[in-house]
Amino acid sequence: MPTKLLIIGGVAGGATAAARARRLDERAEIILFERGEHISFASCGLPYYIGEVIKKRERLLVTTAEAFRGRYNIDIRIFSEVIAIDTKNKQVEVKNLKAGETYRESYDKIILSPGAEPVRPPFKGIELDNIFNLRNIPDSEHIKAHIDIKRPESAVVVGGGFIGLEMAENLVRRGVKTTIVEILDQVMAPLDYEMAAIVHAHLKKKGIICELGNGVESFSKKEDRIIVSTNKGKDIECDIVILAIGIRPENRLAREAGLEIGKHGGIKVDATMRTSDPDIYAVGDAVEVKDFVTGLPTMTALAGPANKQGRIAADNVLGRKSLFRGTLGSTVVKVLNLTVASTGASEKVLKHNNIPYLVSYTHSGSHASYYPGATMMAIKLVFSPSSGKILGAQIVGMKGVDKRIDVLATAIRGAMTVYDLEELELAYAPPYSSAKDPINIAGFVATNILKGDIENINWDELGDLNWDKNILIDLRNQDELDTAGVIEGTLHVPLNELRQKLPELDKGKRYIPFCAIGLRGYLGHRVLVQNGFQSKNLSGGYKTYLGAKEKIMKESPQTRLWLSE
Ligand SMILES: Cc1cc2nc3c(=O)[nH]c(=O)nc-3n(C[C@H](O)[C@H](O)[C@H](O)COP(=O)(O)OP(=O)(O)OC[C@H]3O[C@@H](n4cnc5c(N)ncnc54)[C@H](O)[C@@H]3O)c2cc1C
């Protein structure tokens, strides 16, 4: 008998699973249920449709139900919501949302890909007009129509995750003055604070106000406008609110069918994407999978994993063994002129899970500095202190960030170490890179740390230092101090004069050399230690310090005394 496969949810994971299943088995009976009107649409393009970067709505439709039916011979039922799974009788109950009637459909196997719904907390006033979520094409049409017709002057985006940031950018493109309200003290939660701080500075420069550490408490109306009130007593008046607070896995069907749910609320699956019921598989935003680096259960709401899992589930349903070995949560997001990307574990995740790590910061040019148009990128590498294995990476910059993060994501999947990064032979010509690519440089710096050629101190350790025993020593040139600013209370000795100044230094103190980005700090550190001084290089130099300055000030009254504005 041919397999009868039901697929619930028809976008990223569901549509991929359906197409793969048909390619593997021409005889299988495949029915795909989708609650909405569209299957296989580009959720990731929605913010850009609102911003009119993508001009035509049809461009968001990767395929239509008719085209998919024709190509894959799949019974596609749109406006059809599966409302229950009867695992005992191996049947589902389906509601035809147009006709309003329900019916039952039997199955041999199910692949669940119901996705995740935007969180809409019960804030007072949340039911007011002009407060929108963004998940699907109708949502994007409502928001776009509101902007086209009502011409809002100002917006509040609640939530500084990637959807919030993309929405902020696209609202600004439409001429809407935008404020981001975020309960955490940073945007882009997968990043560590000091890397996110580069994004904060960029948003500010581009006129987007960030209300960080501010949670929304309620919404109210003032004539035609909305007042967003925060827990810090701030009232922000605006014309439109976009809620991008986060998402919740759509686990109701699975829960009610008795499938096991994980601790994050996602459907529990094994590496074959099978749930606790042997005939039901689940994929995408609704499932909990293994974090590739930590091995712990995690949720990733990303299109790449959803698509891959759809393919893997279809393989296994149709008898071909295929495994999902874990997620790196690799993300990249465009924030106006910046590209912000991360892969693997962040420092805060490793710290939280007591997993040992070391970090390195490097600031490198996107391509050869002598070729016009090079811009700097900040790279944070997180790696194992014992083996040098790469555990995670974060990059923020204007150009070339996406290719570097992909190299690092590949390196993590290949269990590579920072020593391997030193050796990687990456394509080079002046318009694209440097003979020592930013990835090689990150590898050099990280291995210097492992080999003890450099001893670093990170920005977040500054607050704990006793400033009677430690001295910051700024190795930059005077012109750099004049343009970029200084850390008050530091000793200024340009690197080229350091050797002559050594007799004036105090061997009873520890020096913390730094420069703009770290290279001269490293050279200064080598000069100091080889001349019998105690030294620790300030990792990432003044650039990394600047990003984290606000937090250093806030967290350490002692540092505040020494490191004033
Ligand atoms: C605005 C936006 C921008 C994004 N940008 C990016 C990006 O740049 N990069 C990235 O990697 N990811 C991005 N994502 C996330 C990505 O779209 C999701 O991770 C991916 O779509 C998840 O796939 P899925 O199949 O699990 O769920 P979805 O693609 O959400 O599909 C689930 C479908 O199931 C249907 N459904 C649910 N329950 C039922 C039921 N009981 N019966 C019938 N149908 C049902 C829903 O109507 C929905 O259409 C973005 C998401 C949004 C909303």
The ligand as a Gaussian input file, in Angstrom:
#p B3LYP/6-31G(d) Opt

LIG

0 1
 C        8.715000      38.796000       9.284000
 C        9.592000      37.588000       9.334000
 C       10.888000      37.663000       8.856000
 C       11.711000      36.553000       8.922000
 N       12.993000      36.652000       8.443000
 C       13.800000      35.562000       8.498000
 C       15.115000      35.620000       7.970000
 O       15.545000      36.654000       7.444000
 N       15.900000      34.515000       8.070000
 C       15.442000      33.351000       8.645000
 O       16.183000      32.360000       8.697000
 N       14.195000      33.271000       9.131000
 C       13.369000      34.334000       9.074000
 N       12.091000      34.244000       9.559000
 C       11.673000      32.986000      10.212000
 C       11.217000      31.941000       9.211000
 O       10.255000      32.488000       8.368000
 C       10.644000      30.767000       9.990000
 O       11.670000      30.253000      10.797000
 C       10.128000      29.672000       9.081000
 O        9.133000      30.139000       8.233000
 C        9.570000      28.523000       9.940000
 O        9.033000      27.542000       9.134000
 P        7.855000      26.621000       9.667000
 O        7.494000      25.705000       8.554000
 O        8.231000      26.045000      10.963000
 O        6.664000      27.596000       9.982000
 P        5.885000      28.681000       9.012000
 O        6.767000      28.955000       7.852000
 O        5.503000      29.737000       9.915000
 O        4.672000      27.822000       8.523000
 C        3.709000      27.341000       9.394000
 C        2.371000      27.321000       8.677000
 O        1.546000      26.387000       9.346000
 C        0.210000      26.834000       9.293000
 N       -0.505000      26.154000      10.368000
 C       -0.266000      26.216000      11.702000
 N       -1.099000      25.401000      12.362000
 C       -1.866000      24.810000      11.428000
 C       -2.914000      23.858000      11.511000
 N       -3.308000      23.376000      12.667000
 N       -3.502000      23.463000      10.356000
 C       -3.102000      23.961000       9.156000
 N       -2.122000      24.851000       9.033000
 C       -1.509000      25.262000      10.149000
 C        0.364000      28.335000       9.513000
 O       -0.778000      29.007000       8.979000
 C        1.641000      28.646000       8.748000
 O        1.360000      29.128000       7.455000
 C       11.227000      35.334000       9.485000
 C        9.908000      35.252000       9.947000
 C        9.085000      36.360000       9.871000
 C        7.678000      36.261000      10.380000

